[in-house]
């Protein structure tokens, strides 16, 4: 059976995890739903158990750009660890699923009452900051094809399935590039038998080849997560 627990919660001591979950409520992640708005205060923090969330920046008249992704390895609302309730981005559900949700004030109190929880969430925030710095460099220096491969691998990891729903328009927004560039790169992958894409439904046919097509940022991102989350 597929594990559907949030990995941050699962890593807590059992007693702490039980106390924390008693403060949370189950919440459904509905595809395309916005869980936070730029500049608005967060009312809740979210701990995905399945599905995933994109953090999207809107700048002036430019297309939106994805600057982060949260699946069950992470959380949405780590700003609250710093006592900050406002975010600079929108949080959009990219993959439908389920999560635990907790009110912002309740999370702050829980961190004060449970030091292991606070340490875990501080570490998760550090991971996100490092990963966002890596993503910025990737967006600046790497071509569309390798970036698309990286994004598809990250999405597949969080969807925990070979098949998921995504449109080329959405991918172009996430990568901050014109749709024609995404269309060409996706078409090349499809011709090579790496993916199959039809009317918004994408299936990864050859993950090993997709990993070879991805830029080095995919493996670097995973290594960052392992190293930083295992720090004492």
N, C-alpha and C positions, 0 to 999 in steps of 0.2 A: 504494500500500500504506500502511495506517495506521501511523504512527510508534508504536512500543511501547517506547521507551526512557524512563527517568526523566529529567526535564528538568534536575534538579540535576546529575546525572552528565554529561548531554550538554553542559552549559555549561562543564564543566571543560576545561582544556587536554588535548589528546588523549593525551599521554603520561601525565598524572596520572590521567585516566579509566581508561586501560588498567591501570595499577598498582593502582588502587582495585578495579576489577572482578575482578582476580586474587585479591583477598581475600574476595570475596563468593561466595555460592551462590544459585542460582535457588530460588525458594520460591513455592508456590501459595497464593493468597489464596482461601480457601474461605468462601463466604457464611455469615455469622453467627458465624464463628470469632472467639474473643477472643485477641488478640495480646499484650495486657498487662492486668494487674489492678491496681486502685487500691492503692497502698501497697506493692506488690511491686517488686522490682528488675528492671529490664529486662535480659533476657539477650541481646537482639539489637536492632539497628536495621533498619528496613525502608524500601526505596526502591521504591515501586510503579512498575510499567511499564504496567499496565492495572488496572482496578478501582479501588476507593477504600475508605477506612477512616474510621469515625466515632470521635471522641473523646467519651466519654459520662461525665457526672458523676452520681454517686448521692449524694443528700443526705437523710439521715434516712429518713423514711417517704414522701418525695415521689417522684413518678415520675422516671425518669432524664431528663437533659437533654443534648442534643448541644451541645458548646462548640467544636467544630472538626471539620474534614474534611481528609483528606490523600489526594490522588491522585498522579498522576505528576509534578505540578508541585512536589511536596513530599516529605516523609519522615515516618516515625514514629520517634521516639526522639531528637528534637533536644535533649532535656534532657541528653543525654550530652555535648553541647558544653560545658555548664557544669560537667561533672564530677558530675552528679546522676544516679543510676540509678533512683530511685523516681519514680512519676508519681501525680498526684491523680485520674486518670481511668481508665476502661476503654477499650481500643481494640478496636472491633468491626468486622469486615469487612462493609461495607454493599453493596459491589459486587464480585463475584468477579473474579479476574484473576491476574496474575503480578507478582512483584517480585524485587528483589535483597535478600538478607539477609546481614548481617554481625554477628559476635559483638561485644558491647559493648567488651570489652578490645581487640579488633582494631581497632575504629573509633577508639578513643582513641589507639592507637599510630599509626594511619594519619594522623590529624589532626596529630600531632606531627611525623611524617615528611614530610607534604605540606601546607605552609602554604596553597596555593590551595584545597585541600579544606576546611581549617578556616575560611577566610574565607567560603567559599560556605555552609557549614552555619551559621555564625554569622548570616549575612544571612537565611537561611531561618528561623532561630529568631526573629529580629526581626520578620519578616513575620507569623509565626504569632501573636506577642504582640499586634501591632497588630490583626490580624484578629479575635482573640478579644475584644479590647476593643470593637471595632465590633459584634461579634455580641451582646455583653452589652447594649449600648444598643439594638440592634434588637429583642431579645427583650422589653425593657422598654417600648418606646415604639410599636412598629408593630403594626397589626392582623394577625389570622391570615392573611387572604387574601394580602396582599403578602408576608408572610413565607413562606407556602407557595410562592408563585411563585418567590421567591428561592431557596428550598431545592431546588425542582425544577430550576431552571436550574443550580445548583451541582452537583447530582447528574448532570444530563445532560452537563455539561462534562466531568466526570470519567469517566463511563461512555463518553463519545465515541460515543453512539448515541441515536436518538430513542426507543428502547424499552428499558425496564429493569424489573426486578422490585422492587416495594416494596408493603408493606401499609399501610392507613390507620392501623392500630395502631402500626406502627413510625414513621410520620410524626408521629403525635401525641406519641410519646415523644421524638422528635428535636426537636420544636418546644416541648415542655413544656406542651402544652395538652390539653384534653379531646378525646376522639375525635370527639364530636359536632360540634365546631368545625371539625375537619379535614374531616369528611364533608360539611358544608355548603359549605365553600370549594371542595373538589374537585368537588362536584356543580355548583356555579356555573360553574367552568372547563369542565366537560364539556358543560353545556348551551350554553355559548358557543362550542363547537367548538375550544377551546384544547388540551384533552387528551382522551384516551380511557382509561378505567380499567375493567378487568374482572378480578376475582378475583386481585388482587395484581400484575397486569401493567399497567404504565402506559406510554402512548405520547404523546409531545408532538406534537400535530398542527400547531400554529401557534406557533413559537418567538417570532416578532416580537411577537405579542399577549401572550405570557407575559412577555416582557421589559417590556412596558408596564404589566402588572399588578404586577410586582415592585416592592418598595420600593427606595429609592435606595441601600441598602446593597449591593446586588448589584454595581452599577457601581463603587461606592466600594471594595469589596473587591478587584475586579480592578485598579483603579488603584493601590491600595496595593501589590499584588504587583509590578506593573510598575515603580513608582517605587523601591521599596526594593531589589528585586533588581538594578536597574540602577545603583545608587549605586556610586561609585568609592571 
